[in-house]
């Protein structure tokens, strides 16, 4: 897996997609924490690669359960994220979670969020 390519794709597409589907994603805070952990220079490359893979799956236009399926659309995304978190949970810090909560509040207000 080319981590730099995945990181560039996630940086470009993750926040816009999350902003579009925010109301439908009950695990948005976890997604954002994974995003900030994956972009953190202190995160080890292996953990970064795992998280970027999970985030890339979230932004894919086509996946196992299409996101438009009411009630089930994001269950596969949640499963992929949960599996990634299980492997890298020690690297997702309280600082990543705090930044995620702040970003989530900004998104809910319609404000811009940066990486």
N, C-alpha and C positions, 0 to 999 in steps of 0.2 A: 504494500500500500504506500502510495506517495503521500506522506503526511503534509507536505507543503501544498500540494494540489488540493487535498481535502480541506486544509485550513482555509485556503483562498476561497473555495466554494462555500464553505460554511460562513465565513466572514461576509460574503456577498449576499447570500440567500436566507440565512437563518432568521435574523431579526425581522425582515419584511414578512416572511411567512408567519412567524409567531404573532406579529401584530395583526395579520389578517384573520388568524384562527383563534386568537386569544380566548374568546368567550367559550370555545368548545374544548379547550385543553385544560383539564383540571390539574395536570402536573407541570404547568408552565414554570413554576418556581424551580423545580428540579431540572427542567430543560435549561433554564438560564444559568443555574449553578454549574451544570455540566459545560455550558458554553464558556463561562468565565474561567473555569478550571482548565479547559482545553486550550484557551488562549494565553494562559498564565505561563510566563517563561520559566517559572520554578517547577512546573509540572513535568515529571519525567516523560521522555519520548514515548514509552510504551503506553502509559496512561493517556497521554495526549492522543495517540493514535486510536485507542479504543473509544474514547469520548468523541473524537471527530467522526469516527465511523458511525456511531449511534446518532449523532447530530445530522450527518449526511443522509442517513436513512429517513430521518424526520422530514428533511426538505425534498426528498425525492418526490416527483410528481406522481409516480406509480409505485405502489407497494402492495404487500400481501392483502391487507384490508384497506380499500380506498378510503381516504380521509373524508369523503363526502357521505359515507354510510352512517346514517344517524345512529348515535349511541355506541357504535362499534368502530368507527373510523380511525380512532387513535389508539385502540387497544394494542395493536401490533407495535406501534411506536413506543408505547409505554413499556411493553415487554422487552424491546431492544434496549431502551434506556435503563430499565431495572437490571438487566443482565450486565450492562456496562458498569453501572454503579456498584454492583456486587463485586466486580473485579478491582475497581479503582477507588472504592469508598474512602480509603485513607488519604487520598489526594484532594478530595473535594472538601475544602476547609470552610470554617465559619465565615471567613472573609468572602469566599465565593458565594456563599448563601446570602450574606448581607447585601452584597452587590446585586444579586439576583432579585431580592425583595425590593430593593430600590428601583431597579430597572422595571420590574413588574408594575410597580405603582405608576411610574412614568408612562408606560405603555397603556395602562388603563385610563390615564388622563389624556391620552392621545399625543403625548410629548415624544420627542425623538429620544432614542437610546443609542449609545455608541458602544463599540467593542471595548 
